[in-house]
Amino acid sequence: MTSLPLHVKILHADLRLSLGEGPVWDCVGGFLYFVDIERDSVFKLQVSTGDVDMCTIRRPSAIGLCRSGRLIIACRAGVVLLDFENGTVSPMCNPIKHNPLARLNDGKVAPDGSFWVGSMQNNIAEDGAPIELNSDIGGMFRVTSDGHTVPLLPETLGIMNTLAWSPNNREFFFADSMKGALFSAVHNTDGTLGSIKRFNTDCPLGVPDGSAMDEEGYLWNARWGGGSVVRFDPSGNMDRTVNIPATNVTSCCFGGPDLKTLFVTTARSGLSRQAVDENPNEGALFAVDCGVRGMPISAFLD
């Protein structure tokens, strides 16, 4: 494994996120979308100018681009469609309406244009106070354009994180952050999952959070508490690590004109006031020139 001195920069000098997550690159407009879960915010950053716009949605946790130009978002109300330009929100479904103790977490648009979203025990009270995690009630669901929901994994996960597909779409990767483990599964042509195996369980840098896939089939995984993004080879071995000057690294995506920039979200959540005072980069949004092209993302077929 190598630790490369890649160029890491802060994208917006004044933007610090409480619980940043869900970065998604819009290659048409040159926009980066991302959320702050704890501050009920969906952001749209024009990377070339630094201009930022924001829409308010209760507890947004994941974003996908839609064919129509809207966004599909996992949030407190379930899965919704957002017209960012006018703020119109259209409810679609709530995969976890049967479980009031859960909340939606990471999610992405699958290669077939459906939206896959994971869940976990809700860890944020209505007033923003933290709730102790003590239940493995997280699962994963597939949402189609008509709002139909299909369970993909049993609701026995701690914190469902990471959604990524191999370049040939034959493998799917996910994480259980509570167990500190990354898994791979056979991705069937009908959109279901086959046999599951452990992908990596021995990375010493924090715990796995969100991920992005590059065109070489390597998984770039954000490490909560580990101050880094780790690149894993297709066999699950640590290939390289990118040091991020923030403690809680939450997710990442490829973007930029050539898809060779890795955009990285972080969080101040869970850190002491002293830790934040000592490192003003906590919660910042970063861009890494990593020299590897990422996989293009799919759009939800709304």
N, C-alpha and C positions, 0 to 999 in steps of 0.2 A: 504494500500500500504506500502511496506517496501523498504528501501534503504539498500542494502546488501554491506558489505565491501569486495567485490570480488577483487581478485588479478588482477590488470590492469598493463600491461607492454608495453613498446615501443618495436616494433619489429626490427627496424633498426635505429641505433643511428644517422645516418647522413642523413636519408631520410625525407624530409619535402615537402609536396605537396601543390601546389597552390590551386587546386580544385580536391582533391582526391575523387574518386567515384568507383562504380561498382565492389566491391570485389567478387571474385568467387574462390572456393576451388577446386583444382584438386586432388582427393583422390588417384589417381594412382601414380602420381609423387611426391606428397607432395608439390605441388606448390600453391602459392596464386597469382592469377592474379588481377590486379586493374589498374585504369587509373588516369591520371591527365589531366582533360579536357583542362585547359588553357595552358598547356605546351605540348599538342599534343603527349602525351606519354601513351603507354601501357606497364605495368611492369609485370615481372614474378619473383616472390621471392621464392627461395628455403628456406623454413622456417627453416629447420634443420641446415643449414649452414649460412644463412643470405646473400647468393649470390643473386644479382639482375641483371637481363637482361632487356633491353628495346627496343621496336619497336616504330617508329614514325608513327602516323596516325593523320590526321587533326581532332581536336575536338572529340576525342572518349569519349563516355559517359556511355556505358554499354557493358558488356561482357557476353557471354554464351559459354559453352563448346560444342564441336561438336563430334558426333560419330566417325568422321574420325581422330580426334586429333587436328583439326584446332580450331580456335575461331570464333564465330560470334560476330560482333561488330557493335553497333550503333555509327555513327560518322557524320562528316560534309557532307560526300558524300552520306549518307543514311545508308543502312545495307550492310556490306561487310563480307567476310570470310578472315581470316588471318592465314597463315601458319607462326607461330611465329619463327620457326627454320630458315627459309630462307627469311622471310619478304615479301613473295608473298601475294598480296592483290587481291581478286577476288570480284568485285561488284556483288551484288544480286538485290537490288531494292532500291527505295527511296519513302517511304510512304508519304512524305510531299513535293514532287516535285511541287505540285500545290500551295504551300504556301511558298513563298520565305522569309517571315518574321518569320518563325518558325525554330526550330531545334529539333533534337531528344534528349531525355533525358534518363530516367531510362528504363531498359529492362531486361527481363529474359526469359529463356527457360521454356515453359509450360510443364505440365505432359505428354502431347501427342507428345512432340518433336518439336513443332512449337516455334517460337520466338515472344514474345510479347514485344512491345516497345511503350513508351509514347512520347509525344512531348510537346512543350511549345513555347512561343514567344522567339526568339533568344535574349539572353541577353549579348552576347559577340561579339564585333565588330571584324573585320578582324585583326586589330592591337592590339587586346586584351583589349581594353577599354570597360568599362561596358556600357550596354544599359539599359535605364530605362524600367521596365516592366509595361505595361499599357493595355495589351490586353489578353483576355481569348480566346486563339486560340489553346490550347493544346488538344490533343486527344489520342487515343490508338489504336494500330494496331496489327494484327496477321499476321506473315510472315511464309509461309510454305517452304518446302525444294526446291520447284521449283521457289521460289521468288514471288509467288502470295501473294498479300496483301489484307487483309480484315479489314475494320474499325470495331472496337469493341465498341467505345464510340464516341459520337458526339464531334466535335472539339470546345468545349465550356469550357474547363478547363483552369485554370491559369497555374500552374506548375504540370504536371502529374508526380507523384512519387510513389514509393512502388509497387512492384508486388510480391504477395505471395498467395499461395494456401493452404487451410486447409489440414490436413493429409489425409482426405477422398476425397479430390479434389472436394468437393461439393460447397465450397465457395472460392471466389477470393477477395483479399484485395488490395485496391489502395488508393492513397492520392492525394489531391489537396493542395499543399503547400501554394499557395496564399490564400486559404480560411482557412488554419490551420486545415483541416479536413481529417480524415481517413474514408473510406467507405468500405462496403462489398457488394458483389454481388453474386447472384446465378451463379455457374459455370455449364453450361449445358454440357451434354456428347458430343455434336457436336462441342465444342470449342467456343461457343458463350456465351454471358452473359445475365442473366435474370434480375429479379428485383433487384434494388439497394437500400441500406439503409445506414444511417449514422452509423458508427462504433464507432468513438470517435471524439469529437469536443471541449472537455474542458480540455485537458492537458495543464498545465500552463508552461511547459518547452519548450520554442522555438516553432518551427513549424515542422511538420512531413516531413522527407526525406525518405531515403531508409530503407528497412526492411528485416527481415529473420524470418522464421517460425520454431518453435521447434516441436518435436514429440508429445508434449502434446496439441498442438493446440493453443499455445500462440504466439502472434506476438511481435517480438523485433524490435522496431522502433527507428531509429536514429533521433535526434532532433537538427535541424539546429538552432544555436543561443541559445540552451539550455544546452550545455555541458553534454549531457547524452544520453543513450539508455534506452528507457522505454519498459518494457514488459507489454503487454495488455492481459487480459484473453479473452476467446472466446466470452464474452458478451461486450467487449470493455472497461472494467474497468481497471484502472492502477493497476497492480499487484506488480511491483517492478521497481526500477530505478537503473541503473548503472551509477555512475558519471565518466565521461571521462574528463581528465585534458586538454581539448581543447574546444573552444567556438562553432565552427561550425562542428558538427558531421553529416556526410553526408550519410553513409550507413554501412551495416554490413552483414556478412555471417557466417555460422557455418562451422567449419573445424577441422583439426587435426585428428589424428588416430581414435578417438572415436566420432568425430563430436561434442565435448563438448567445443571447443574453439570458442569464438565469435571474429572474426576479424572485426575491426572497422576502417573506413577511416574518415579523417577530412580535413578541408580546411583552408588556410590562406586568401583566397579570401574574400573581403568585410571587412577585419579588417584593422585598422590603423597600421602604422609602429610602433607606440608606443605600441600598444597591442601585436604585434608580438615580440617586443623586451622584453616586460615584461613577456611573456610566450613563451619560445622556443618550447613548446610542440604543439603549433598551427601548424596544417598541418601534424602531425605525424600519423603513422600507429600503431594501438594498438591491443593487444590480451588480451582477458578477459577469464579467467577460470571460466565459469559460472555454471558448474555442471549439465547442462541440455543438452540433445542430440538434435541436430538439424535434420531437415528433409533432407534426401539425395536429391540432385538436379538432374534434368533431363538433357539429352544431346540432342542437336539439330540434327535432322535426315537429315544430308547433304548427 
